[in-house]
Every structure is written in structure tokens, then in C-alpha cells.
């Protein structure tokens, strides 16, 4: 009888203990083991490892890409730096006519930074003159001309006025060799013939340019006029 009573008592105690474990503790029904608002305590071993790995990668990323802003700044500075261009000054000419000069200005407009046209007077040989010096009077000049005819020297002219009055002209020659030959013939006939170079003032047309260095010879491909050359000139 006692054993049966003890067995029933143990069963009752087990039922009470199970009910208390099941219904008496709040966290046993799916709630939190701590009060609301109180953080839970966790062991270091319970912390997830991937979080630490992600944080390390994120901290390393800025250092790996840190040089990029500096490189971009250097490239921007290099692009913004102006390129220094040096210039030279040239004089082209002489051009045969004002029309040739105007055409040169048109074809060189895209090459030169600045241009200016100018006209100068130059002394140009017009030929070689063979003559007898002026006589003291008109009568003496005519007498000397008749003596030339007697020596079979033709093609002469007695100058009647001007600074060369009473001079006997024996010819104007383009080739100095022909002029010397004429003079020597008259001298051999006994007359004091002389030979001088005659010149006249003629206009010359020039074009001054300011061009970037390295393009000095570029004008030759554009200006196709015979006799036009170039030389260094003072800048303007």
C-alpha cells in the first residue's frame, strides 16, 4: 500500500514539474529570455565570422583606390596647362605685281598669325649704254657724228637736249658683253667711247609674315610665283 502511494506521488510530482517547465517560464512559449529593451548577452564564439570579413574588405577598399583621385587631378592639370608656341617673322618677295601679292595674302591667310604688305623702290639695271662724251657745242657734236659715218660706224644718235645734251649715243644693250664689243669697235676706230650701266627705280612688292616655328617652308607649297624668296625680318 505504501509503495503504491509513493508511486502515485512521484507521478504527480512529475506532472507538476512538467507543467511548471512548460507553462511557468515565459521563454518556454517562444518569448525572449530577457525583458524587453535589455540587450542579450552573447559569447564571442557566437558572433558571426562573415561580418568581420566584410568589415575588413570595406576598410581595405578605400586604401586600394586612394591613388585614383590624385591621378585624375594630375591628368586634369596636364590637360589644362597651355601649350607654348613660338613664332618667327619672314619677308616674302619681291612679287612681280600687286595682283601676285594679293593672291599670296589669300593663300597664306590660314598659315600666318599676322601679315602686312609693303612697297619699296629698288634700283634695277635697265641696260648698258655706250656713248661718246658730250662735245662743247651742238656744231662740234654734229662734226663728230660725220666723222663716225666716214669710219663706217652707223647706229648713233646725237642727243639734242637734257642733261646729256650734245652726247652721241652709240647704243643701249641688255647684255654687257654686247656693250663691251660695241665700245671696243668705236675705240679701235679712234673715238673715246665709254660704257656705263644704266638703272632705274622700280617698285617692289613684299609680304611680311608672323608664322609659328616649324612652318617656315610651308608657304612655298602655296605661293607658286617664280622669283619669290624669303628671309628673316623684324617682327611687327
Buried (B, 14 or more C-beta within 10 A) or exposed (E): EEEEEEEEEEEEEEEEEEEEEEEEEEEEEEEEEEEEEEEEEEEEEEEEEEEEEEEEEEEEEEEEEEEEEEEEEEEEEEEEEEEEEEBBBBBBBBBBEEEBBEBBBEEBEEBBEEBEBEEEEEEEEEBBBBBBEBBEEEEEBBEBBEEBEEEEBEEBEBBEEEEBBBBBBBBEBEEEEBBBEBBEBBBEBEBEBBBEEEEEEEEBBBBBBBBBEEBBEBBEEBBEBEEBEBEEBEEE
